[in-house]
Amino acid sequence: MTNAISLKIRGQALRLGAMLFTLTALATSTVQAGYVAVSDRPSLPANDLIEWSVLGPAFTAMPNPFVVASTGGTNVTWSQNSGTPERRDQGNGWTGNFPNFGDSLMWTQGLGGGPVTLSFGGSTVSSIGFGIQADEYTPYDGYLELLDASDVVLHTVNFSGISSTDSADYKFVGVYSDNPLTDFAKARFNVTLPGSTAGNFAIDSVSFSSKPVPEPSTWISLGIGSVAIAGYRARRRRANA
């Protein structure tokens, strides 16, 4: 009887191990790139917006870091490398290529103020996009990084633009996740000028999609999701080690 029970328990353990292996393999096979870049706001799936005008009129100085509430009630933290950001408006303190007179902007102000990090508090984010312009009238390069809550870089979008007063040069940078396992918690971005000089820049309103982080009990009830997410995060950390 004892041997029979032992064999039964051992068999159940083997089956559980096989199931976990299968689920991990499933996560490995289904979690691919998972990100889609877009170059205009209408193409970005988004359910929320950061409108900088809620922080005050043009020329309002902000601390570093500061918190802004989105139209959907998400508290988003802006932090930048150095200096203090400032509110500007297209045509009022900013003569640039944002499409509409009066578009509300946030400016890094000091040379080398970037990179900027937007942290979305207790939410995970599946999309983000905004218009961006370097402070100096010149071609520029930039990047947008998506990070998890531990600051591991999940994906990077590289872009180039021309800073001018012509709205035809307006640059929108957007990206969204097409897989729940590739959602992110933070976004970090910066621009550089010719000669790899760190530049300062302004961005317009930020479109994004967010959802609350599930409680641990929710992931347990999902079963497959918990194993897949653990496997995916472990692989991302190994890849970035």
C-alpha positions in Angstrom: 0.0 0.0 0.0 2.8 2.4 0.9 4.6 1.7 -2.4 1.4 2.3 -4.3 0.8 5.7 -2.6 4.4 6.7 -3.2 4.1 5.8 -6.9 0.9 7.7 -7.2 2.4 10.8 -5.6 5.5 10.5 -7.8 3.3 10.2 -10.9 1.3 13.3 -10.0 4.5 15.2 -9.4 5.8 14.2 -12.8 2.6 15.2 -14.5 2.7 18.6 -12.7 6.3 19.1 -13.8 5.4 18.2 -17.4 2.5 20.7 -17.3 4.7 23.5 -16.0 7.3 22.7 -18.7 4.6 22.9 -21.3 3.2 26.2 -20.0 6.7 27.7 -19.9 7.4 26.5 -23.5 4.0 28.0 -24.5 5.1 31.3 -23.0 8.4 31.1 -24.8 6.8 30.4 -28.2 4.0 33.0 -27.9 5.8 36.0 -26.4 7.6 37.5 -29.4 8.4 41.1 -30.2 5.0 42.2 -29.0 5.4 45.9 -30.0 4.1 48.0 -32.9 5.5 51.5 -33.6 3.2 54.2 -35.0 3.9 57.7 -36.4 0.6 59.5 -35.8 -1.8 59.8 -32.9 -4.9 58.4 -34.6 -3.0 55.1 -35.1 -2.2 54.7 -31.5 -4.8 52.7 -29.4 -5.1 54.8 -26.3 -7.7 55.4 -23.5 -6.1 58.2 -21.5 -4.3 61.5 -22.0 -1.8 63.8 -20.2 -2.7 67.4 -21.0 0.0 69.7 -19.7 -2.3 72.7 -19.5 -3.7 71.3 -16.2 -0.5 72.3 -14.6 -0.9 76.0 -15.2 -0.4 78.6 -18.0 2.7 78.9 -20.2 5.9 79.7 -18.3 4.8 77.8 -15.2 8.0 76.4 -13.7 7.7 72.8 -12.4 9.8 70.9 -9.8 11.8 67.9 -10.7 10.2 65.4 -10.3 6.5 66.3 -10.4 3.2 64.4 -10.6 0.4 65.2 -13.1 -3.0 63.6 -13.2 -4.2 62.3 -16.5 -7.7 62.9 -17.8 -8.6 59.4 -16.7 -7.2 59.9 -13.2 -3.8 58.2 -13.5 -1.1 59.9 -11.5 2.0 60.0 -13.7 5.4 61.1 -12.4 7.7 63.1 -14.6 11.4 63.0 -13.7 14.4 64.3 -15.8 18.2 64.0 -15.6 18.9 67.5 -14.5 17.4 71.0 -14.3 13.7 71.9 -13.9 11.0 71.5 -16.6 8.7 74.3 -17.6 5.3 74.7 -19.2 5.2 76.3 -22.7 2.6 76.6 -25.4 3.2 76.4 -29.2 3.2 80.0 -30.3 3.5 81.3 -26.7 7.0 80.7 -25.5 7.7 78.0 -28.1 8.1 78.8 -31.7 8.3 75.3 -33.1 6.5 72.8 -35.4 3.8 71.4 -33.1 0.7 71.5 -35.3 -1.7 73.8 -33.5 -1.2 77.3 -32.0 -1.7 77.0 -28.3 -0.8 73.2 -28.0 0.3 72.7 -24.4 3.9 71.5 -24.0 6.3 70.4 -21.4 9.9 71.5 -21.9 13.0 70.1 -20.3 14.5 73.6 -20.3 18.1 73.0 -19.4 20.7 71.7 -21.9 21.1 68.0 -21.1 17.8 67.9 -19.1 17.0 64.5 -20.6 16.4 61.7 -20.5 12.9 62.1 -19.1 11.1 59.2 -17.4 7.3 58.9 -17.1 6.3 56.5 -14.3 2.7 55.4 -14.3 2.3 54.6 -10.6 0.1 51.6 -9.9 -0.8 50.9 -13.5 0.6 48.9 -16.4 0.7 50.6 -19.7 0.1 49.0 -23.2 0.6 52.1 -25.3 2.2 55.6 -25.3 2.7 58.3 -27.8 3.5 62.0 -28.1 4.9 64.7 -30.3 8.5 65.8 -29.7 10.8 68.5 -30.9 14.4 69.4 -30.1 15.0 72.9 -28.7 17.5 73.9 -31.4 16.6 74.1 -35.1 18.6 71.2 -36.3 18.1 67.5 -37.2 18.1 65.3 -34.2 18.0 61.7 -33.1 16.1 60.2 -30.2 14.9 57.1 -28.5 11.9 55.9 -26.5 12.4 53.1 -24.1 9.7 51.0 -22.4 10.7 49.7 -19.0 9.2 47.4 -16.4 8.7 48.4 -12.7 12.3 47.3 -12.0 13.7 49.5 -14.8 14.5 46.6 -17.1 14.3 47.9 -20.7 11.7 45.8 -22.5 11.8 47.6 -25.9 13.4 50.6 -27.6 12.1 52.8 -30.4 14.8 54.9 -32.2 13.7 57.9 -34.2 15.0 60.9 -36.1 13.4 64.3 -36.7 14.0 67.8 -37.9 13.4 70.7 -35.5 12.0 73.7 -37.4 9.0 76.1 -37.5 7.3 74.0 -40.2 4.4 71.9 -39.0 5.3 69.4 -41.8 8.3 68.5 -39.6 6.1 67.6 -36.6 7.4 64.3 -35.1 5.0 61.9 -33.4 6.6 58.9 -31.6 4.2 56.1 -30.5 4.4 52.4 -29.7 1.9 49.9 -28.4 2.0 46.4 -27.0 0.0 43.8 -28.8 0.5 41.2 -26.1 -0.5 41.6 -22.4 2.8 40.0 -21.4 4.7 42.9 -23.0 2.9 45.8 -21.1 5.2 48.2 -19.3 5.3 50.4 -16.3 7.6 53.3 -17.3 8.7 55.2 -20.5 12.1 56.9 -20.9 13.0 59.2 -23.8 15.7 61.6 -24.9 17.1 63.4 -28.0 20.6 64.1 -29.1 21.9 66.7 -31.5 24.5 66.4 -34.2 27.9 65.4 -32.8 26.1 63.4 -30.0 25.4 66.5 -28.0 22.7 66.0 -25.4 19.8 68.2 -26.2 16.8 69.6 -24.5 13.3 69.2 -26.0 9.6 69.7 -25.6 6.7 67.2 -25.9 3.0 67.8 -26.4 0.2 65.9 -24.8 0.8 62.2 -24.0 -1.7 59.6 -25.2 -1.5 56.2 -23.5 -3.5 53.2 -22.4 -3.3 51.9 -18.8 -4.9 49.3 -16.6 -4.6 48.5 -12.9 -1.9 46.0 -11.9 -3.8 42.7 -11.1 -3.7 41.5 -7.5 -1.5 38.4 -6.9 -4.7 36.3 -6.3 -5.9 37.2 -9.8 -2.7 35.9 -11.4 -3.0 32.7 -9.4 -6.5 32.2 -10.7 -5.2 32.7 -14.3 -2.7 29.9 -14.0 -1.2 30.1 -17.4 -0.7 33.8 -17.2 1.3 33.5 -14.0 3.7 31.0 -15.4 4.0 32.8 -18.7 4.7 36.2 -17.1 7.4 34.7 -14.7 9.1 33.0 -17.6 9.0 36.1 -19.8 10.4 38.4 -17.1 13.2 35.9 -16.3 14.2 35.8 -20.0 14.1 39.6 -20.3 16.4 40.0 -17.2 18.8 37.4 -18.6 18.8 39.2 -22.0 19.6 42.5 -20.3 22.1 41.2 -17.8 
